[in-house]
């Protein structure tokens, strides 16, 4: 399952991701990964949640982000959930790329039973119509 976490700047998208990652780790049986553009949230996350600073890797396109996320799933068979914060700072998504990455990641996440939550800098109403049902609007 792929979910896009949407909302205006300052609406609590990152807090939503952190809170859910911590809750899911305590309630789950598998590993949790939190992909971010820095290490600022290292003390906000449960120490068992794997924080990955994506800037240490050369990700410059939607295709390389897809490869990075699927590589994580290939390496860790116990990876239950992946939280991606500030995806819009990693790569710029066109609507077509959002639709494509959702379809591609959803297929493999279903096979691997790994849920992926991606923080997008858009409101749900700004998302492509076909993706609105996969959006969770964050609010404080």
Backbone as a chain_set.jsonl record, in Angstrom:
{"seq": "XXXXXXXXXXXXXXXXXXXXXXXXXXXXXXXXXXXXXXXXXXXXXXXXXXXXXXXXXXXXXXXXXXXXXXXXXXXXXXXXXXXXXXXXXXXXXXXXXXXXXXXXXXXXXXXXXXXXXXXXXXXXXXXXXXXXXXXXXXXX", "coords": {"N": [[0.829, -1.173, 0.0], [0.527, 2.178, -0.841], [0.634, 5.405, 0.41], [0.055, 8.856, 0.147], [1.087, 11.56, 2.019], [-0.372, 14.495, 2.558], [-0.659, 18.123, 2.549], [-0.604, 21.576, 3.563], [2.334, 23.683, 3.867], [3.752, 23.437, 7.03], [1.636, 22.101, 8.134], [1.817, 19.8, 9.578], [2.772, 17.429, 8.458], [5.288, 16.103, 8.681], [5.337, 15.589, 11.438], [3.144, 13.843, 11.557], [4.204, 11.666, 10.132], [6.403, 10.935, 11.8], [5.113, 10.358, 14.276], [3.45, 8.212, 13.48], [5.357, 6.368, 12.54], [6.735, 5.767, 14.919], [4.618, 4.692, 16.476], [3.833, 2.545, 14.842], [6.146, 0.983, 14.905], [6.175, 0.062, 17.549], [3.841, -1.41, 17.596], [4.104, -3.277, 15.595], [5.568, -6.119, 13.831], [7.685, -6.066, 12.179], [10.482, -4.36, 10.576], [11.005, -0.802, 10.538], [11.549, 1.923, 8.422], [12.759, 5.224, 8.075], [12.989, 7.671, 5.853], [14.76, 10.553, 5.168], [15.783, 14.002, 4.517], [17.765, 14.908, 6.096], [19.339, 14.624, 9.36], [17.801, 15.556, 11.414], [15.622, 14.567, 12.878], [16.43, 12.53, 14.517], [16.277, 12.201, 17.281], [13.601, 12.308, 17.728], [12.475, 10.085, 16.7], [11.782, 6.677, 17.547], [14.436, 4.747, 18.775], [14.714, 2.336, 17.475], [13.664, 2.645, 14.978], [14.768, 2.871, 11.745], [16.669, 5.457, 10.645], [17.325, 7.032, 7.658], [19.435, 9.034, 5.91], [18.845, 10.485, 3.037], [20.317, 12.197, 1.477], [22.873, 11.33, 1.43], [23.104, 9.693, -0.67], [23.046, 9.488, -4.233], [20.446, 10.692, -5.438], [18.549, 11.801, -7.919], [16.356, 11.764, -9.481], [12.975, 10.675, -10.156], [12.98, 8.027, -10.924], [15.397, 7.096, -9.795], [14.778, 7.404, -7.096], [12.716, 5.535, -6.879], [14.228, 3.19, -7.392], [15.938, 3.271, -5.174], [14.12, 2.952, -3.002], [12.98, 0.433, -3.62], [15.257, -1.081, -3.531], [15.824, -0.978, -0.823], [13.72, -2.549, 0.102], [14.427, -4.969, -1.073], [16.736, -5.613, 0.266], [15.991, -5.954, 2.922], [14.008, -8.217, 4.15], [12.245, -8.149, 6.239], [11.215, -5.644, 6.317], [8.694, -3.654, 7.158], [7.392, -1.159, 6.957], [7.872, 1.921, 5.217], [8.697, 5.229, 5.654], [8.715, 8.261, 4.026], [10.0, 11.31, 4.276], [9.655, 14.702, 3.284], [9.747, 14.329, 0.455], [9.533, 15.949, -1.757], [11.737, 17.549, -1.571], [13.696, 15.888, -2.28], [13.294, 14.967, -4.939], [11.671, 16.468, -7.791], [8.3, 16.153, -8.501], [6.243, 15.547, -11.228], [2.741, 15.507, -12.084], [2.267, 13.246, -13.655], [4.487, 11.694, -13.013], [3.997, 11.204, -10.316], [1.718, 9.589, -10.501], [2.814, 7.431, -11.887], [4.928, 6.519, -10.153], [3.417, 5.791, -7.986], [1.899, 3.649, -9.031], [3.963, 1.839, -9.752], [5.399, 1.454, -7.309], [3.322, 0.575, -5.707], [2.65, -1.908, -6.747], [4.945, -3.505, -6.185], [5.099, -3.127, -3.422], [2.804, -4.363, -2.531], [3.36, -7.025, -3.216], [5.562, -7.484, -1.555], [4.548, -6.876, 0.875], [4.948, -4.417, 2.178], [4.341, -1.328, 3.484], [4.224, 2.005, 2.257], [4.737, 5.373, 2.962], [4.544, 8.566, 1.759], [5.59, 11.827, 2.02], [4.22, 14.58, 0.572], [4.415, 17.776, -0.909], [1.811, 19.038, -1.318], [-1.669, 19.844, -1.399], [-4.416, 17.615, -0.839], [-6.459, 18.12, -2.655], [-5.037, 19.146, -4.789], [-3.787, 17.044, -5.912], [-3.436, 14.531, -8.52], [-6.487, 13.315, -9.873], [-6.826, 10.506, -9.895], [-5.266, 9.696, -7.772], [-6.22, 10.699, -5.407], [-7.687, 9.156, -3.582], [-5.714, 7.818, -2.294], [-4.539, 9.498, -0.533], [-3.664, 11.092, 2.521], [-4.608, 13.678, 4.415], [-2.698, 15.777, 6.321], [-2.971, 17.43, 9.427], [-2.577, 19.805, 12.017]], "CA": [[0.0, 0.0, 0.0], [1.218, 3.463, -0.903], [-0.173, 6.553, 0.806], [0.69, 10.167, 0.087], [0.721, 12.428, 3.134], [-0.493, 15.8, 1.922], [-1.011, 19.236, 3.41], [0.133, 22.817, 3.367], [3.56, 23.823, 4.644], [3.472, 23.666, 8.44], [0.375, 21.463, 8.531], [2.066, 18.654, 10.447], [3.063, 16.208, 7.698], [6.438, 15.427, 9.285], [4.888, 15.082, 12.747], [2.299, 12.686, 11.269], [5.098, 10.562, 9.776], [7.166, 10.525, 12.99], [4.194, 9.721, 15.23], [3.014, 6.92, 12.956], [6.515, 5.467, 12.513], [6.959, 5.316, 16.294], [3.489, 3.841, 16.857], [3.886, 1.315, 14.053], [7.237, 0.128, 15.368], [5.767, -0.565, 18.809], [2.712, -2.321, 17.361], [4.368, -4.203, 14.497], [6.505, -7.23, 13.951], [8.777, -5.897, 11.226], [11.335, -3.183, 10.663], [10.474, 0.463, 10.049], [12.584, 2.829, 7.921], [12.347, 6.621, 7.928], [13.89, 8.301, 4.886], [14.648, 12.003, 5.302], [16.84, 14.747, 3.857], [18.752, 15.277, 7.109], [19.27, 13.794, 10.571], [17.181, 16.386, 12.445], [14.594, 13.871, 13.664], [17.02, 11.334, 15.118], [15.842, 12.065, 18.665], [12.138, 12.224, 17.737], [12.112, 8.724, 16.307], [12.188, 5.566, 18.391], [15.787, 4.363, 18.343], [14.631, 1.141, 16.638], [13.276, 3.047, 13.624], [16.0, 3.128, 10.986], [16.703, 6.762, 9.978], [18.227, 7.027, 6.506], [19.62, 10.351, 5.322], [18.872, 10.22, 1.606], [21.285, 13.06, 0.798], [24.133, 10.602, 1.339], [23.019, 8.898, -1.895], [22.825, 10.361, -5.378], [19.092, 10.515, -5.954], [18.256, 13.028, -8.643], [15.182, 11.575, -10.336], [11.941, 9.8, -9.614], [13.427, 6.651, -11.177], [16.405, 6.704, -8.806], [14.074, 7.249, -5.824], [12.061, 4.226, -6.976], [15.273, 2.185, -7.221], [16.4, 3.334, -3.784], [13.103, 2.358, -2.127], [12.86, -1.0, -3.888], [16.498, -1.672, -3.038], [15.645, -1.165, 0.621], [12.843, -3.715, 0.288], [15.162, -6.165, -1.478], [17.761, -5.908, 1.256], [15.429, -6.258, 4.235], [12.749, -8.942, 3.986], [11.39, -7.847, 7.373], [10.849, -4.237, 6.252], [7.238, -3.582, 7.206], [6.913, 0.156, 6.518], [8.849, 2.948, 4.869], [8.185, 6.59, 5.713], [9.586, 9.153, 3.257], [9.701, 12.701, 4.611], [10.167, 15.74, 2.389], [10.063, 13.758, -0.859], [9.621, 17.061, -2.696], [13.093, 18.084, -1.492], [14.57, 14.885, -2.89], [13.061, 15.09, -6.395], [10.461, 17.192, -8.173], [7.331, 15.237, -9.096], [5.122, 15.999, -12.046], [1.57, 14.668, -11.808], [2.459, 11.963, -14.341], [5.465, 10.917, -12.244], [3.31, 10.749, -9.098], [0.869, 8.462, -10.896], [3.691, 6.318, -12.261], [5.624, 5.953, -8.99], [2.404, 5.12, -7.179], [1.59, 2.353, -9.655], [5.136, 0.961, -9.684], [5.675, 1.094, -5.918], [2.19, -0.161, -5.148], [2.757, -3.301, -7.195], [5.983, -4.219, -5.441], [4.808, -3.096, -1.99], [1.793, -5.408, -2.299], [4.055, -8.314, -3.266], [6.475, -7.584, -0.408], [3.785, -6.514, 2.079], [5.616, -3.27, 2.777], [3.586, -0.093, 3.287], [5.079, 3.172, 2.029], [4.076, 6.656, 3.181], [5.384, 9.585, 1.133], [5.201, 13.206, 2.315], [4.188, 15.377, -0.655], [4.125, 19.183, -0.642], [0.591, 19.416, -2.026], [-2.936, 19.526, -0.744], [-5.081, 16.495, -1.501], [-7.224, 18.631, -3.8], [-4.108, 19.439, -5.882], [-3.261, 15.777, -6.424], [-4.183, 13.979, -9.657], [-7.761, 12.72, -9.461], [-6.684, 9.059, -9.681], [-4.484, 9.436, -6.557], [-6.825, 11.333, -4.228], [-8.106, 8.147, -2.607], [-4.511, 7.313, -1.623], [-3.977, 10.617, 0.196], [-4.04, 11.377, 3.897], [-4.34, 15.098, 4.655], [-2.197, 16.006, 7.67], [-3.327, 18.723, 10.025], [-2.2, 19.884, 13.435]], "C": [[0.88, 1.244, 0.0], [0.226, 4.546, -0.501], [0.669, 7.816, 0.671], [0.176, 10.989, 1.262], [0.782, 13.851, 2.592], [-0.82, 16.867, 2.956], [-0.148, 20.438, 3.103], [1.406, 22.814, 4.206], [3.178, 24.157, 6.084], [2.21, 22.984, 8.945], [0.575, 20.221, 9.394], [2.359, 17.354, 9.719], [4.22, 15.42, 8.328], [6.058, 14.846, 10.641], [4.03, 13.842, 12.556], [3.182, 11.473, 10.976], [5.841, 10.037, 11.002], [6.272, 9.782, 13.974], [3.772, 8.336, 14.76], [4.159, 5.92, 12.881], [6.777, 4.903, 13.909], [5.864, 4.359, 16.754], [3.555, 2.503, 16.133], [5.017, 0.408, 14.493], [6.81, -0.634, 16.625], [4.686, -1.619, 18.591], [3.03, -3.429, 16.357], [5.351, -5.299, 14.828], [7.739, -7.049, 13.078], [9.564, -4.63, 11.478], [10.641, -1.975, 10.044], [11.658, 1.319, 9.613], [11.984, 4.216, 7.743], [13.388, 7.303, 7.064], [13.676, 9.805, 4.965], [15.831, 12.671, 4.606], [17.906, 15.246, 4.83], [18.58, 14.351, 8.316], [18.553, 14.517, 11.715], [16.232, 15.624, 13.367], [15.123, 12.628, 14.381], [16.539, 11.127, 16.558], [14.329, 12.014, 18.798], [11.659, 10.817, 17.423], [12.57, 7.715, 17.355], [13.548, 5.077, 17.879], [15.799, 3.094, 17.483], [14.172, 1.441, 15.209], [14.541, 3.463, 12.894], [15.896, 4.448, 10.247], [17.749, 6.72, 8.874], [18.264, 8.427, 5.926], [19.861, 10.17, 3.827], [19.886, 11.096, 0.861], [22.664, 12.406, 0.701], [24.212, 9.741, 0.08], [22.669, 9.836, -3.045], [21.47, 10.078, -6.004], [18.68, 11.828, -6.59], [17.033, 12.915, -9.535], [14.179, 10.67, -9.636], [12.349, 8.341, -9.792], [14.471, 6.215, -10.153], [15.793, 6.594, -7.409], [13.351, 5.904, -5.779], [13.088, 3.116, -6.739], [15.793, 2.13, -5.799], [15.416, 2.632, -2.855], [12.959, 0.855, -2.371], [14.128, -1.742, -3.46], [16.442, -1.914, -1.541], [14.784, -2.398, 0.881], [13.578, -5.009, -0.066], [16.174, -6.583, -0.412], [17.188, -6.407, 2.58], [14.056, -6.904, 4.067], [11.773, -8.686, 5.122], [10.961, -6.383, 7.4], [9.336, -4.123, 6.107], [6.702, -2.275, 6.64], [8.09, 1.066, 6.221], [8.125, 4.287, 4.922], [9.188, 7.494, 5.0], [9.154, 10.584, 3.552], [10.336, 13.617, 3.567], [10.576, 15.203, 1.026], [10.24, 14.848, -1.907], [10.972, 17.764, -2.639], [14.098, 17.129, -2.118], [14.496, 15.0, -4.407], [11.795, 15.909, -6.62], [9.551, 16.222, -8.92], [6.355, 15.983, -9.99], [3.935, 15.108, -11.689], [1.721, 13.296, -12.447], [3.44, 11.08, -13.577], [4.86, 10.411, -10.928], [2.447, 9.534, -9.397], [1.722, 7.232, -11.182], [4.373, 5.687, -11.042], [4.627, 5.263, -8.066], [2.109, 3.733, -7.736], [2.754, 1.375, -9.487], [5.421, 0.508, -8.251], [4.547, 0.273, -5.317], [2.266, -1.641, -5.518], [3.772, -4.066, -6.341], [5.706, -4.202, -3.929], [3.734, -4.118, -1.626], [2.454, -6.784, -2.267], [4.897, -8.534, -2.013], [5.795, -7.299, 0.926], [4.509, -5.438, 2.891], [4.799, -2.027, 2.459], [4.551, 1.07, 3.157], [4.234, 4.428, 2.171], [5.013, 7.748, 2.692], [4.802, 10.97, 1.401], [5.342, 14.031, 1.033], [3.772, 16.803, -0.299], [2.96, 19.673, -1.497], [-0.591, 19.167, -1.104], [-3.562, 18.362, -1.495], [-5.828, 16.969, -2.738], [-6.341, 18.977, -5.0], [-3.524, 18.176, -6.517], [-4.052, 15.339, -7.653], [-5.413, 13.225, -9.155], [-7.611, 11.241, -9.115], [-5.93, 8.712, -8.399], [-5.148, 9.956, -5.285], [-7.255, 10.32, -3.177], [-6.929, 7.571, -1.823], [-3.828, 8.397, -0.792], [-4.527, 10.682, 1.615], [-3.631, 12.824, 4.14], [-3.916, 15.275, 6.112], [-2.673, 17.369, 8.157], [-2.965, 18.684, 11.51], [-3.404, 19.929, 14.331]], "O": [[1.851, 1.338, 0.751], [-0.892, 4.595, -1.014], [1.845, 7.836, 1.035], [-1.032, 11.097, 1.471], [1.846, 14.345, 2.219], [-1.206, 16.564, 4.085], [0.9, 20.33, 2.467], [1.535, 22.03, 5.146], [2.374, 25.058, 6.325], [1.759, 23.254, 10.058], [-0.396, 19.65, 9.89], [2.211, 16.278, 10.299], [4.129, 14.202, 8.485], [6.429, 13.714, 10.951], [4.166, 12.88, 13.313], [2.944, 10.385, 11.502], [5.903, 8.826, 11.218], [6.628, 8.704, 14.451], [3.741, 7.393, 15.551], [3.951, 4.733, 13.133], [7.013, 3.705, 14.065], [6.156, 3.327, 17.358], [3.355, 1.452, 16.741], [4.874, -0.815, 14.462], [7.058, -1.834, 16.745], [4.625, -2.609, 19.32], [2.3, -4.417, 16.279], [5.883, -5.393, 15.934], [8.719, -7.782, 13.214], [9.344, -3.922, 12.461], [9.804, -2.107, 9.151], [12.649, 1.433, 10.334], [10.839, 4.359, 7.312], [14.529, 7.494, 7.484], [12.549, 10.283, 4.843], [16.762, 12.0, 4.161], [18.845, 15.932, 4.426], [17.778, 13.417, 8.289], [18.692, 14.121, 12.873], [16.061, 16.006, 14.525], [14.344, 11.773, 14.803], [16.408, 9.987, 17.003], [13.818, 11.708, 19.876], [10.571, 10.412, 17.832], [13.621, 7.884, 17.974], [13.768, 5.008, 16.669], [16.802, 2.81, 16.827], [14.281, 0.586, 14.33], [15.294, 4.311, 13.373], [15.109, 4.559, 9.307], [18.915, 6.412, 9.121], [17.236, 8.95, 5.497], [20.94, 9.755, 3.405], [20.272, 10.773, -0.263], [23.526, 12.886, -0.035], [25.246, 9.137, -0.206], [22.053, 10.879, -2.825], [21.359, 9.324, -6.97], [18.486, 12.834, -5.908], [16.702, 13.851, -10.263], [14.498, 9.994, -8.658], [12.097, 7.512, -8.918], [14.434, 5.076, -9.688], [16.242, 5.771, -6.611], [13.372, 5.217, -4.758], [12.833, 2.197, -5.96], [16.06, 1.048, -5.277], [15.814, 1.818, -2.022], [12.83, 0.086, -1.418], [14.064, -2.908, -3.071], [16.944, -2.922, -1.045], [15.081, -3.194, 1.771], [13.366, -6.035, 0.581], [16.43, -7.772, -0.22], [17.829, -7.192, 3.279], [13.059, -6.21, 3.866], [10.585, -8.977, 4.986], [10.404, -5.923, 8.397], [8.773, -4.454, 5.064], [5.694, -2.262, 5.934], [9.14, 1.003, 6.861], [7.07, 4.458, 4.31], [10.374, 7.492, 5.332], [8.081, 11.018, 3.133], [11.413, 13.334, 3.041], [11.625, 15.572, 0.497], [11.018, 14.682, -2.846], [11.32, 18.501, -3.561], [15.218, 17.521, -2.447], [15.522, 15.118, -5.077], [10.951, 16.021, -5.73], [9.983, 15.551, -9.858], [5.715, 16.941, -9.557], [4.111, 14.065, -11.058], [1.343, 12.289, -11.848], [3.256, 9.865, -13.498], [5.181, 9.31, -10.482], [2.444, 8.563, -8.64], [1.385, 6.124, -10.765], [4.396, 4.463, -10.91], [4.957, 4.26, -7.433], [2.074, 2.755, -6.989], [2.548, 0.217, -9.122], [5.658, -0.674, -8.004], [4.789, -0.623, -4.509], [1.981, -2.513, -4.697], [3.477, -5.15, -5.837], [6.042, -5.159, -3.232], [3.757, -4.676, -0.529], [2.15, -7.608, -1.404], [4.94, -9.64, -1.474], [6.401, -7.463, 1.984], [4.658, -5.539, 4.109], [4.585, -1.707, 1.289], [5.568, 1.126, 3.848], [3.159, 4.54, 1.582], [6.149, 7.848, 3.156], [3.656, 11.248, 1.048], [6.435, 14.163, 0.482], [2.877, 17.006, 0.521], [3.103, 20.6, -2.295], [-0.515, 18.383, -0.159], [-3.262, 18.15, -2.67], [-5.826, 16.286, -3.762], [-6.845, 19.091, -6.117], [-2.845, 18.245, -7.542], [-5.209, 15.728, -7.815], [-5.361, 12.57, -8.115], [-8.205, 10.77, -8.145], [-5.947, 7.558, -7.973], [-4.67, 9.67, -4.187], [-7.189, 10.615, -1.984], [-7.125, 6.909, -0.804], [-2.675, 8.239, -0.39], [-5.69, 10.37, 1.869], [-2.448, 13.158, 4.08], [-4.677, 14.963, 7.028], [-2.763, 18.328, 7.389], [-3.045, 17.639, 12.156], [-3.263, 19.997, 15.552]]}, "num_chains": 1, "name": "protein.A"}
